[in-house]
Amino acid sequence: MRESFPALIRTSAGRIPRSFGPSLHALREELAVPTLGGGVVATRLCEVLFVQARRAHISDRSWAD
């Protein structure tokens, strides 16, 4: 499955969910000041951003699966 991932994920601005910006902001906040559990939160936010980017990439390709 990893081989199917593109080297760079590109999508149109209209495909990015509204939650992408706040998720990115939350990640920046977690990384700016080290806090207890911050690494776990940062990891999960990265996972959320990755899934959102993949969804946008796939929907731009008109794939249904």
NORDA-V104251 format. One record per pair of residues at least 4 apart in sequence whose ideal C-beta (glycine too) atoms are under 8 Angstrom apart, sorted by the first residue. I is the first residue (numbers start at 1). GAP is how many residues later the second one is. Records with the same first field share a line. If there is no record, write none. Layout:
I->GAP  GAP
//
This chain:
1->4
5->4  49
6->4  51
9->44  45  47  48
10->47  50
11->4  5  42  45  46  48  49
12->48
15->41  44  45
16->4  36  40
17->35  38  39
18->4
19->4  33
20->4  29  32
21->4
22->4
23->4  22  25  26  29
24->4  25
25->4
26->4  15  19
27->4  15  18  19  22
28->4
29->4
30->5  8  11  12  15
31->7  11
33->5
34->4
37->4
38->4
39->4
40->4
41->4
42->4
43->4
44->4
45->4
46->4
47->4
48->4
49->4
50->4
51->4
52->4
53->4
54->4
55->4
56->4
57->4
58->5
59->4
//
